[in-house]
């Protein structure tokens, strides 16, 4: 009987804690939302650097693919191939 009374006495305290926590979450929600929005609108230096490196890597991959395609075309049709400016043996 004594345990039941202690549990019943503890129930309002537990319920109050949940209410306080919910009230706190509701009160801090606008601040968290504004902070999240600001984070989404701004780009950090690290994010800019990562984006730049990603773009450079993709450009290098495109350039390499084009170079391979030109070399392959030159092997198939050497009469149509022109020396690239700046390439080794160009202008001879």
Buried (B, 14 or more C-beta within 10 A) or exposed (E): EEEEEEEEEEEEEEEEEEEEEEEEEEEEEEEEEEEEEEEEEEEEEEEEEEEEEEEEEEEEEEEEEEEEEEEEEBEEEEEEEEEEEEEEEEEE
